[in-house]
Amino acid sequence: MQLGQSATGVALKDICRDGKLDLIVTVELSAAMFVGQGNGRFYQPLHFGPDRNNGAMAFGDIDADGKFDALVGNGGDRSSVSVLLNHTQ
């Protein structure tokens, strides 16, 4: 699995709510989710923002829709966090 940049954060979470762990990786200026196939393999990554110097991640249902959303620390600006809402079906 090639990212092209150094990873700044890595997490496993069932974001798609299909019973299979997904891999979420932040790199310096973006993030990517690799949807799990359930056999230790992942599909090609889905790339998404934020376009900042990303850091640590945390997950929770921020908008109370029953789906995990991601909070990503903005490493270059230690006083802010990006909220990435989960809009999967």
Buried (B, 14 or more C-beta within 10 A) or exposed (E): EEEEEEEBBEBEBEBBEEEBBBBBBBBBBBBBBBBBEEEEEBEEBBEEEBEBBBBEBEBEEBEEEEBBBBBBBBBEEEEEBBEBEBEEE
